Amino acid sequence: MKRIAAFLLMLPLAACFEPGEGTYTVSDYLADDALRAEQLAKCRENPGQLAATPNCENATEADGKARLQRMNKALGG
């Protein structure tokens, strides 16, 4: 009974929060250059709050991998 009451009390609070933007994987960011560039711009705009978020870490990782792929391609590999 206490659990039901606690759930009913917390339910209105859940409606107050906006849903997050979701978390993209490194593969998602590698596949979509525009998405990666947009996320990196957001991360660089506010590094104090966003640098340690999963999306910023994944976008940064994907950016590094994309750079290595471009360098490899430029060198003929």
Secondary structure as UniProt FT lines:
FT   HELIX           2..14
FT   TURN            15..16
FT   HELIX           26..31
FT   HELIX           33..45
FT   HELIX           47..50
FT   TURN            51..52
FT   HELIX           54..74
FT   TURN            75..76
//
